[in-house]
């Protein structure tokens, strides 16, 4: 029998050790901080469901800690400062960060997309059910003293209110000069004010089944206003995309509402290691159908939409790109 010497075995042993070391490294746990939204919001619930799927797909011993935050704008700043690893952000906000617009004093170039198109949001411009206002153009034309409610200062609700008014050649100062007002507050306070007849209009954002929008559709009742083609074109310059809210999305809303929309998407810092971004993206995407079953608002989330430019507004992270390339080859 031929006896193998150590010298002849050494290369094979070395290769085996390298493979074993690589396998060990690949199984290293991942520790993720996940910036979501305030406790009790849809985004916080999203993060909880996504956390479950991430832990199912990440190496054993991985952790995902959900951070309660003021949502998209704050999440972008946290991600930029590397105080979180992944974050839920709206694509228009990611676009603003790249441009140094609005809440961002300087251009930010270190935000990268992981998963886009989780849901579908629409602009929301509603008036009291019995209001005489038929369009936003009526406000300027007739110098109406309209009492407008929108989100807190610095929120996306508040910024889209500014942009929608600007798209109709209006400003907060114009509204006040007509004898009207702009109230910037939480959705719960706006809901009470609208219900008590202290607000004539709410401008912000909504998605299918949004509890605040749904409640106001029932009591006291509201009517949605569409945006003009010129207003939609104006908003497209700020990262929004044309979108029509289907009829009957909310009670009493018998007609489609034309305007703009965007999705909730997941982002990482550009400095996240490629393999880590790949693992996180893969874990989320492989758990996609399970998460969708928990949220009707995610019914339109697809693999193709997850990597689409319009659902991210910034470049894909190379790790995420690696996953989508593999997914495309597997089809």
BALOBA-1460 file (C-alpha; in Angstrom, 3 decimals):
// residues 331
<rec num="1" residu="x" x="0.000" y="0.000" z="0.000"/>
<rec num="2" residu="x" x="1.247" y="3.464" z="-0.854"/>
<rec num="3" residu="x" x="1.705" y="5.750" z="2.172"/>
<rec num="4" residu="x" x="0.910" y="9.417" z="1.704"/>
<rec num="5" residu="x" x="3.460" y="11.806" z="3.144"/>
<rec num="6" residu="x" x="2.555" y="14.945" z="5.093"/>
<rec num="7" residu="x" x="4.103" y="16.939" z="2.268"/>
<rec num="8" residu="x" x="1.658" y="15.468" z="-0.238"/>
<rec num="9" residu="x" x="-1.299" y="15.974" z="2.098"/>
<rec num="10" residu="x" x="-0.413" y="19.518" z="3.130"/>
<rec num="11" residu="x" x="-1.982" y="21.383" z="0.169"/>
<rec num="12" residu="x" x="-5.276" y="19.526" z="0.555"/>
<rec num="13" residu="x" x="-5.313" y="20.124" z="4.324"/>
<rec num="14" residu="x" x="-4.543" y="23.806" z="3.836"/>
<rec num="15" residu="x" x="-7.378" y="24.156" z="1.303"/>
<rec num="16" residu="x" x="-9.762" y="22.395" z="3.668"/>
<rec num="17" residu="x" x="-8.786" y="24.702" z="6.521"/>
<rec num="18" residu="x" x="-9.350" y="27.738" z="4.299"/>
<rec num="19" residu="x" x="-12.801" y="26.472" z="3.327"/>
<rec num="20" residu="x" x="-13.653" y="25.798" z="6.957"/>
<rec num="21" residu="x" x="-12.480" y="29.270" z="7.965"/>
<rec num="22" residu="x" x="-14.573" y="30.803" z="5.174"/>
<rec num="23" residu="x" x="-17.641" y="28.860" z="6.282"/>
<rec num="24" residu="x" x="-17.130" y="30.048" z="9.851"/>
<rec num="25" residu="x" x="-16.852" y="33.651" z="8.718"/>
<rec num="26" residu="x" x="-19.955" y="33.333" z="6.573"/>
<rec num="27" residu="x" x="-21.875" y="32.177" z="9.628"/>
<rec num="28" residu="x" x="-20.790" y="35.098" z="11.805"/>
<rec num="29" residu="x" x="-23.852" y="36.738" z="13.416"/>
<rec num="30" residu="x" x="-25.030" y="40.138" z="12.226"/>
<rec num="31" residu="x" x="-26.052" y="42.860" z="14.671"/>
<rec num="32" residu="x" x="-28.510" y="45.285" z="13.097"/>
<rec num="33" residu="x" x="-30.017" y="48.536" z="14.358"/>
<rec num="34" residu="x" x="-33.246" y="49.165" z="12.452"/>
<rec num="35" residu="x" x="-34.664" y="52.731" z="12.388"/>
<rec num="36" residu="x" x="-38.446" y="52.474" z="12.008"/>
<rec num="37" residu="x" x="-40.997" y="54.998" z="13.298"/>
<rec num="38" residu="x" x="-42.863" y="55.908" z="16.474"/>
<rec num="39" residu="x" x="-44.256" y="53.040" z="18.548"/>
<rec num="40" residu="x" x="-47.758" y="52.165" z="17.387"/>
<rec num="41" residu="x" x="-47.303" y="53.384" z="13.804"/>
<rec num="42" residu="x" x="-47.520" y="51.322" z="10.631"/>
<rec num="43" residu="x" x="-43.762" y="51.631" z="10.159"/>
<rec num="44" residu="x" x="-43.052" y="50.261" z="13.625"/>
<rec num="45" residu="x" x="-45.330" y="47.316" z="12.828"/>
<rec num="46" residu="x" x="-43.563" y="46.846" z="9.482"/>
<rec num="47" residu="x" x="-40.210" y="46.751" z="11.272"/>
<rec num="48" residu="x" x="-41.473" y="44.109" z="13.702"/>
<rec num="49" residu="x" x="-42.563" y="41.792" z="10.887"/>
<rec num="50" residu="x" x="-39.384" y="42.428" z="8.895"/>
<rec num="51" residu="x" x="-37.277" y="41.781" z="11.992"/>
<rec num="52" residu="x" x="-38.812" y="38.296" z="12.297"/>
<rec num="53" residu="x" x="-37.909" y="37.437" z="8.703"/>
<rec num="54" residu="x" x="-34.437" y="38.919" z="9.013"/>
<rec num="55" residu="x" x="-33.698" y="36.775" z="12.048"/>
<rec num="56" residu="x" x="-35.042" y="33.717" z="10.223"/>
<rec num="57" residu="x" x="-32.593" y="34.311" z="7.371"/>
<rec num="58" residu="x" x="-29.525" y="35.727" z="9.114"/>
<rec num="59" residu="x" x="-26.857" y="33.561" z="10.799"/>
<rec num="60" residu="x" x="-27.653" y="32.160" z="14.225"/>
<rec num="61" residu="x" x="-26.932" y="34.628" z="17.013"/>
<rec num="62" residu="x" x="-27.831" y="37.689" z="14.903"/>
<rec num="63" residu="x" x="-29.819" y="40.505" z="16.507"/>
<rec num="64" residu="x" x="-32.140" y="43.157" z="15.089"/>
<rec num="65" residu="x" x="-32.960" y="46.065" z="17.402"/>
<rec num="66" residu="x" x="-35.859" y="48.292" z="16.324"/>
<rec num="67" residu="x" x="-35.451" y="52.008" z="17.007"/>
<rec num="68" residu="x" x="-38.513" y="54.188" z="17.552"/>
<rec num="69" residu="x" x="-37.917" y="57.403" z="15.566"/>
<rec num="70" residu="x" x="-39.799" y="60.396" z="14.086"/>
<rec num="71" residu="x" x="-39.771" y="58.534" z="10.711"/>
<rec num="72" residu="x" x="-38.303" y="59.251" z="7.275"/>
<rec num="73" residu="x" x="-36.344" y="62.488" z="7.677"/>
<rec num="74" residu="x" x="-34.951" y="61.522" z="11.072"/>
<rec num="75" residu="x" x="-34.132" y="58.023" z="9.788"/>
<rec num="76" residu="x" x="-32.140" y="59.482" z="6.900"/>
<rec num="77" residu="x" x="-30.084" y="61.610" z="9.268"/>
<rec num="78" residu="x" x="-29.516" y="58.660" z="11.620"/>
<rec num="79" residu="x" x="-28.351" y="56.504" z="8.721"/>
<rec num="80" residu="x" x="-26.041" y="59.221" z="7.416"/>
<rec num="81" residu="x" x="-24.475" y="59.564" z="10.880"/>
<rec num="82" residu="x" x="-24.122" y="55.748" z="11.159"/>
<rec num="83" residu="x" x="-26.292" y="55.702" z="14.265"/>
<rec num="84" residu="x" x="-28.414" y="53.011" z="12.661"/>
<rec num="85" residu="x" x="-27.591" y="50.236" z="10.182"/>
<rec num="86" residu="x" x="-30.794" y="50.082" z="8.136"/>
<rec num="87" residu="x" x="-33.778" y="52.407" z="7.986"/>
<rec num="88" residu="x" x="-37.251" y="52.820" z="6.547"/>
<rec num="89" residu="x" x="-37.232" y="55.943" z="4.363"/>
<rec num="90" residu="x" x="-39.480" y="57.346" z="1.640"/>
<rec num="91" residu="x" x="-37.721" y="57.661" z="-1.768"/>
<rec num="92" residu="x" x="-38.531" y="61.397" z="-2.108"/>
<rec num="93" residu="x" x="-36.737" y="61.993" z="1.193"/>
<rec num="94" residu="x" x="-33.729" y="59.980" z="-0.010"/>
<rec num="95" residu="x" x="-33.773" y="62.116" z="-3.149"/>
<rec num="96" residu="x" x="-33.872" y="65.332" z="-1.090"/>
<rec num="97" residu="x" x="-30.883" y="64.124" z="0.930"/>
<rec num="98" residu="x" x="-28.856" y="63.602" z="-2.264"/>
<rec num="99" residu="x" x="-29.782" y="67.088" z="-3.445"/>
<rec num="100" residu="x" x="-29.385" y="68.897" z="-0.115"/>
<rec num="101" residu="x" x="-32.998" y="70.062" z="-0.281"/>
<rec num="102" residu="x" x="-35.522" y="70.932" z="2.423"/>
<rec num="103" residu="x" x="-34.515" y="69.449" z="5.779"/>
<rec num="104" residu="x" x="-30.998" y="68.635" z="4.555"/>
<rec num="105" residu="x" x="-28.531" y="71.524" z="4.688"/>
<rec num="106" residu="x" x="-25.884" y="69.670" z="2.697"/>
<rec num="107" residu="x" x="-25.874" y="67.044" z="-0.027"/>
<rec num="108" residu="x" x="-25.682" y="63.501" z="1.330"/>
<rec num="109" residu="x" x="-24.107" y="60.811" z="-0.837"/>
<rec num="110" residu="x" x="-23.803" y="57.833" z="1.511"/>
<rec num="111" residu="x" x="-27.354" y="56.433" z="1.401"/>
<rec num="112" residu="x" x="-27.852" y="53.195" z="-0.576"/>
<rec num="113" residu="x" x="-30.958" y="51.182" z="-1.357"/>
<rec num="114" residu="x" x="-31.606" y="47.648" z="-0.130"/>
<rec num="115" residu="x" x="-35.303" y="46.947" z="-0.743"/>
<rec num="116" residu="x" x="-37.789" y="49.293" z="-2.425"/>
<rec num="117" residu="x" x="-41.506" y="49.376" z="-3.097"/>
<rec num="118" residu="x" x="-42.841" y="47.768" z="0.082"/>
<rec num="119" residu="x" x="-46.173" y="49.589" z="-0.179"/>
<rec num="120" residu="x" x="-47.912" y="52.463" z="-1.939"/>
<rec num="121" residu="x" x="-48.477" y="55.905" z="-0.439"/>
<rec num="122" residu="x" x="-50.470" y="58.742" z="-1.986"/>
<rec num="123" residu="x" x="-50.655" y="62.461" z="-1.353"/>
<rec num="124" residu="x" x="-53.734" y="63.266" z="0.700"/>
<rec num="125" residu="x" x="-55.636" y="66.513" z="0.233"/>
<rec num="126" residu="x" x="-59.030" y="66.281" z="1.911"/>
<rec num="127" residu="x" x="-61.724" y="68.782" z="2.798"/>
<rec num="128" residu="x" x="-64.855" y="68.588" z="4.883"/>
<rec num="129" residu="x" x="-67.533" y="66.543" z="3.116"/>
<rec num="130" residu="x" x="-69.810" y="69.567" z="2.682"/>
<rec num="131" residu="x" x="-67.002" y="71.986" z="1.692"/>
<rec num="132" residu="x" x="-67.451" y="74.310" z="-1.291"/>
<rec num="133" residu="x" x="-63.782" y="73.884" z="-2.222"/>
<rec num="134" residu="x" x="-63.541" y="71.835" z="-5.425"/>
<rec num="135" residu="x" x="-59.823" y="72.231" z="-6.107"/>
<rec num="136" residu="x" x="-56.715" y="73.804" z="-4.643"/>
<rec num="137" residu="x" x="-56.899" y="76.424" z="-7.385"/>
<rec num="138" residu="x" x="-60.074" y="77.733" z="-5.713"/>
<rec num="139" residu="x" x="-58.040" y="78.931" z="-2.730"/>
<rec num="140" residu="x" x="-55.888" y="81.341" z="-4.734"/>
<rec num="141" residu="x" x="-58.609" y="82.315" z="-7.182"/>
<rec num="142" residu="x" x="-61.108" y="83.250" z="-4.465"/>
<rec num="143" residu="x" x="-58.607" y="84.125" z="-1.696"/>
<rec num="144" residu="x" x="-60.300" y="81.676" z="0.622"/>
<rec num="145" residu="x" x="-59.617" y="81.844" z="4.361"/>
<rec num="146" residu="x" x="-58.986" y="78.112" z="4.578"/>
<rec num="147" residu="x" x="-57.792" y="76.483" z="7.795"/>
<rec num="148" residu="x" x="-55.240" y="73.834" z="6.787"/>
<rec num="149" residu="x" x="-53.855" y="71.053" z="8.969"/>
<rec num="150" residu="x" x="-50.672" y="69.123" z="8.273"/>
<rec num="151" residu="x" x="-47.989" y="67.151" z="10.111"/>
<rec num="152" residu="x" x="-45.433" y="68.400" z="12.632"/>
<rec num="153" residu="x" x="-42.705" y="70.812" z="11.529"/>
<rec num="154" residu="x" x="-40.088" y="68.898" z="9.547"/>
<rec num="155" residu="x" x="-42.215" y="65.810" z="8.859"/>
<rec num="156" residu="x" x="-42.860" y="64.521" z="5.337"/>
<rec num="157" residu="x" x="-46.551" y="65.398" z="5.806"/>
<rec num="158" residu="x" x="-45.527" y="69.003" z="6.438"/>
<rec num="159" residu="x" x="-43.020" y="69.174" z="3.584"/>
<rec num="160" residu="x" x="-45.462" y="67.747" z="1.062"/>
<rec num="161" residu="x" x="-48.011" y="70.332" z="2.221"/>
<rec num="162" residu="x" x="-45.508" y="73.092" z="1.424"/>
<rec num="163" residu="x" x="-44.747" y="71.557" z="-1.966"/>
<rec num="164" residu="x" x="-48.400" y="70.974" z="-2.899"/>
<rec num="165" residu="x" x="-49.219" y="74.583" z="-2.057"/>
<rec num="166" residu="x" x="-46.156" y="75.769" z="-4.017"/>
<rec num="167" residu="x" x="-47.281" y="73.631" z="-6.962"/>
<rec num="168" residu="x" x="-50.469" y="75.726" z="-6.904"/>
<rec num="169" residu="x" x="-48.557" y="79.018" z="-6.571"/>
<rec num="170" residu="x" x="-49.404" y="79.298" z="-2.873"/>
<rec num="171" residu="x" x="-47.454" y="79.563" z="0.368"/>
<rec num="172" residu="x" x="-48.222" y="79.507" z="4.082"/>
<rec num="173" residu="x" x="-47.918" y="83.298" z="4.001"/>
<rec num="174" residu="x" x="-50.536" y="83.497" z="1.241"/>
<rec num="175" residu="x" x="-52.943" y="81.345" z="3.249"/>
<rec num="176" residu="x" x="-52.507" y="83.582" z="6.283"/>
<rec num="177" residu="x" x="-52.907" y="86.745" z="4.180"/>
<rec num="178" residu="x" x="-56.314" y="85.436" z="3.059"/>
<rec num="179" residu="x" x="-57.343" y="85.100" z="6.712"/>
<rec num="180" residu="x" x="-56.666" y="81.366" z="6.899"/>
<rec num="181" residu="x" x="-54.170" y="79.383" z="8.988"/>
<rec num="182" residu="x" x="-51.817" y="76.394" z="8.888"/>
<rec num="183" residu="x" x="-51.833" y="74.041" z="11.886"/>
<rec num="184" residu="x" x="-48.826" y="71.710" z="12.169"/>
<rec num="185" residu="x" x="-49.497" y="68.884" z="14.589"/>
<rec num="186" residu="x" x="-49.794" y="65.127" z="15.106"/>
<rec num="187" residu="x" x="-52.351" y="63.102" z="13.175"/>
<rec num="188" residu="x" x="-54.396" y="62.447" z="16.311"/>
<rec num="189" residu="x" x="-54.720" y="66.181" z="17.045"/>
<rec num="190" residu="x" x="-55.520" y="66.976" z="13.400"/>
<rec num="191" residu="x" x="-58.159" y="64.250" z="13.456"/>
<rec num="192" residu="x" x="-59.838" y="65.841" z="16.482"/>
<rec num="193" residu="x" x="-59.652" y="69.338" z="14.986"/>
<rec num="194" residu="x" x="-61.081" y="68.182" z="11.665"/>
<rec num="195" residu="x" x="-63.821" y="66.236" z="13.439"/>
<rec num="196" residu="x" x="-64.736" y="69.318" z="15.489"/>
<rec num="197" residu="x" x="-64.907" y="71.489" z="12.367"/>
<rec num="198" residu="x" x="-61.845" y="73.540" z="13.354"/>
<rec num="199" residu="x" x="-59.988" y="72.587" z="10.158"/>
<rec num="200" residu="x" x="-61.251" y="72.906" z="6.598"/>
<rec num="201" residu="x" x="-58.503" y="70.857" z="4.927"/>
<rec num="202" residu="x" x="-55.795" y="68.310" z="5.714"/>
<rec num="203" residu="x" x="-52.732" y="67.947" z="3.483"/>
<rec num="204" residu="x" x="-50.367" y="65.035" z="3.961"/>
<rec num="205" residu="x" x="-49.861" y="61.440" z="2.923"/>
<rec num="206" residu="x" x="-51.818" y="58.214" z="3.283"/>
<rec num="207" residu="x" x="-51.795" y="54.572" z="2.318"/>
<rec num="208" residu="x" x="-54.579" y="52.023" z="1.902"/>
<rec num="209" residu="x" x="-56.210" y="51.263" z="5.232"/>
<rec num="210" residu="x" x="-54.467" y="54.089" z="7.078"/>
<rec num="211" residu="x" x="-56.395" y="54.307" z="10.379"/>
<rec num="212" residu="x" x="-56.451" y="58.109" z="10.564"/>
<rec num="213" residu="x" x="-57.692" y="58.534" z="6.990"/>
<rec num="214" residu="x" x="-60.182" y="55.693" z="7.413"/>
<rec num="215" residu="x" x="-61.642" y="57.197" z="10.588"/>
<rec num="216" residu="x" x="-62.129" y="60.634" z="9.068"/>
<rec num="217" residu="x" x="-63.834" y="59.043" z="6.064"/>
<rec num="218" residu="x" x="-66.453" y="57.703" z="8.468"/>
<rec num="219" residu="x" x="-66.730" y="60.621" z="10.924"/>
<rec num="220" residu="x" x="-67.210" y="63.446" z="10.077"/>
<rec num="221" residu="x" x="-66.666" y="62.464" z="6.437"/>
<rec num="222" residu="x" x="-64.169" y="63.926" z="3.990"/>
<rec num="223" residu="x" x="-63.762" y="64.535" z="0.271"/>
<rec num="224" residu="x" x="-60.470" y="63.973" z="-1.556"/>
<rec num="225" residu="x" x="-59.112" y="66.540" z="-4.023"/>
<rec num="226" residu="x" x="-57.106" y="65.542" z="-7.097"/>
<rec num="227" residu="x" x="-54.014" y="67.424" z="-8.207"/>
<rec num="228" residu="x" x="-53.741" y="69.187" z="-11.554"/>
<rec num="229" residu="x" x="-51.369" y="67.970" z="-14.254"/>
<rec num="230" residu="x" x="-49.161" y="71.028" z="-13.655"/>
<rec num="231" residu="x" x="-49.004" y="70.313" z="-9.913"/>
<rec num="232" residu="x" x="-48.075" y="66.669" z="-10.565"/>
<rec num="233" residu="x" x="-45.293" y="67.746" z="-12.950"/>
<rec num="234" residu="x" x="-44.010" y="70.164" z="-10.288"/>
<rec num="235" residu="x" x="-43.924" y="67.454" z="-7.618"/>
<rec num="236" residu="x" x="-42.125" y="65.014" z="-9.938"/>
<rec num="237" residu="x" x="-39.118" y="67.339" z="-9.730"/>
<rec num="238" residu="x" x="-38.952" y="66.572" z="-6.014"/>
<rec num="239" residu="x" x="-38.836" y="62.794" z="-6.241"/>
<rec num="240" residu="x" x="-42.541" y="61.946" z="-6.371"/>
<rec num="241" residu="x" x="-44.087" y="59.822" z="-9.119"/>
<rec num="242" residu="x" x="-47.543" y="60.164" z="-10.721"/>
<rec num="243" residu="x" x="-50.061" y="57.894" z="-8.972"/>
<rec num="244" residu="x" x="-53.827" y="57.616" z="-8.894"/>
<rec num="245" residu="x" x="-55.575" y="56.513" z="-5.738"/>
<rec num="246" residu="x" x="-58.158" y="53.911" z="-6.848"/>
<rec num="247" residu="x" x="-61.837" y="54.554" z="-6.226"/>
<rec num="248" residu="x" x="-63.310" y="53.077" z="-3.035"/>
<rec num="249" residu="x" x="-59.973" y="52.897" z="-1.237"/>
<rec num="250" residu="x" x="-61.771" y="54.665" z="1.607"/>
<rec num="251" residu="x" x="-65.435" y="54.881" z="2.569"/>
<rec num="252" residu="x" x="-67.317" y="57.484" z="0.546"/>
<rec num="253" residu="x" x="-64.486" y="57.875" z="-1.974"/>
<rec num="254" residu="x" x="-66.353" y="56.826" z="-5.106"/>
<rec num="255" residu="x" x="-63.974" y="58.446" z="-7.623"/>
<rec num="256" residu="x" x="-60.251" y="57.874" z="-8.279"/>
<rec num="257" residu="x" x="-57.966" y="60.633" z="-6.987"/>
<rec num="258" residu="x" x="-55.207" y="61.794" z="-9.321"/>
<rec num="259" residu="x" x="-51.907" y="62.896" z="-7.868"/>
<rec num="260" residu="x" x="-48.510" y="61.564" z="-6.837"/>
<rec num="261" residu="x" x="-47.250" y="58.669" z="-4.817"/>
<rec num="262" residu="x" x="-44.222" y="56.870" z="-3.445"/>
<rec num="263" residu="x" x="-43.364" y="53.785" z="-1.437"/>
<rec num="264" residu="x" x="-41.768" y="52.812" z="1.835"/>
<rec num="265" residu="x" x="-38.269" y="51.497" z="1.153"/>
<rec num="266" residu="x" x="-35.320" y="50.135" z="3.140"/>
<rec num="267" residu="x" x="-31.878" y="51.715" z="3.012"/>
<rec num="268" residu="x" x="-28.380" y="51.217" z="4.408"/>
<rec num="269" residu="x" x="-25.267" y="53.350" z="4.735"/>
<rec num="270" residu="x" x="-22.874" y="53.054" z="1.792"/>
<rec num="271" residu="x" x="-20.175" y="51.871" z="4.200"/>
<rec num="272" residu="x" x="-22.086" y="48.735" z="5.220"/>
<rec num="273" residu="x" x="-19.972" y="45.701" z="4.213"/>
<rec num="274" residu="x" x="-21.167" y="44.153" z="0.964"/>
<rec num="275" residu="x" x="-21.696" y="40.709" z="2.467"/>
<rec num="276" residu="x" x="-23.765" y="42.119" z="5.321"/>
<rec num="277" residu="x" x="-25.982" y="44.101" z="2.923"/>
<rec num="278" residu="x" x="-26.373" y="40.957" z="0.808"/>
<rec num="279" residu="x" x="-27.444" y="38.841" z="3.781"/>
<rec num="280" residu="x" x="-29.944" y="41.420" z="5.039"/>
<rec num="281" residu="x" x="-31.452" y="41.930" z="1.586"/>
<rec num="282" residu="x" x="-31.704" y="38.190" z="0.987"/>
<rec num="283" residu="x" x="-33.300" y="37.550" z="4.382"/>
<rec num="284" residu="x" x="-35.930" y="40.252" z="3.784"/>
<rec num="285" residu="x" x="-36.715" y="39.169" z="0.243"/>
<rec num="286" residu="x" x="-36.959" y="35.479" z="1.107"/>
<rec num="287" residu="x" x="-39.452" y="36.401" z="3.828"/>
<rec num="288" residu="x" x="-41.382" y="38.825" z="1.594"/>
<rec num="289" residu="x" x="-44.510" y="36.734" z="1.109"/>
<rec num="290" residu="x" x="-44.812" y="36.064" z="4.827"/>
<rec num="291" residu="x" x="-44.654" y="39.799" z="5.609"/>
<rec num="292" residu="x" x="-47.144" y="40.577" z="2.850"/>
<rec num="293" residu="x" x="-49.715" y="38.303" z="4.485"/>
<rec num="294" residu="x" x="-49.641" y="40.572" z="7.536"/>
<rec num="295" residu="x" x="-50.152" y="43.861" z="5.683"/>
<rec num="296" residu="x" x="-52.692" y="44.516" z="2.951"/>
<rec num="297" residu="x" x="-50.786" y="47.700" z="2.089"/>
<rec num="298" residu="x" x="-47.899" y="45.508" z="0.866"/>
<rec num="299" residu="x" x="-49.929" y="43.562" z="-1.702"/>
<rec num="300" residu="x" x="-48.091" y="45.227" z="-4.600"/>
<rec num="301" residu="x" x="-44.563" y="44.535" z="-3.312"/>
<rec num="302" residu="x" x="-42.626" y="42.564" z="-5.953"/>
<rec num="303" residu="x" x="-39.043" y="41.409" z="-6.532"/>
<rec num="304" residu="x" x="-38.717" y="43.636" z="-9.606"/>
<rec num="305" residu="x" x="-40.165" y="46.616" z="-7.740"/>
<rec num="306" residu="x" x="-37.711" y="46.112" z="-4.900"/>
<rec num="307" residu="x" x="-34.790" y="47.066" z="-7.125"/>
<rec num="308" residu="x" x="-36.583" y="49.664" z="-9.286"/>
<rec num="309" residu="x" x="-35.027" y="53.144" z="-9.461"/>
<rec num="310" residu="x" x="-38.345" y="54.904" z="-8.819"/>
<rec num="311" residu="x" x="-38.760" y="52.982" z="-5.565"/>
<rec num="312" residu="x" x="-35.304" y="53.903" z="-4.259"/>
<rec num="313" residu="x" x="-34.189" y="57.230" z="-5.833"/>
<rec num="314" residu="x" x="-30.564" y="56.436" z="-4.865"/>
<rec num="315" residu="x" x="-28.153" y="53.727" z="-6.081"/>
<rec num="316" residu="x" x="-28.508" y="50.143" z="-4.871"/>
<rec num="317" residu="x" x="-25.975" y="48.957" z="-2.334"/>
<rec num="318" residu="x" x="-23.558" y="46.540" z="-4.095"/>
<rec num="319" residu="x" x="-24.593" y="43.798" z="-1.649"/>
<rec num="320" residu="x" x="-28.256" y="44.268" z="-2.538"/>
<rec num="321" residu="x" x="-27.384" y="44.369" z="-6.224"/>
<rec num="322" residu="x" x="-25.615" y="41.024" z="-5.830"/>
<rec num="323" residu="x" x="-28.789" y="39.489" z="-4.396"/>
<rec num="324" residu="x" x="-31.054" y="40.828" z="-7.174"/>
<rec num="325" residu="x" x="-28.659" y="39.591" z="-9.852"/>
<rec num="326" residu="x" x="-28.745" y="36.126" z="-8.294"/>
<rec num="327" residu="x" x="-32.552" y="36.261" z="-8.040"/>
<rec num="328" residu="x" x="-32.823" y="37.213" z="-11.730"/>
<rec num="329" residu="x" x="-30.552" y="34.334" z="-12.771"/>
<rec num="330" residu="x" x="-32.615" y="31.888" z="-10.716"/>
<rec num="331" residu="x" x="-35.842" y="32.789" z="-12.521"/>
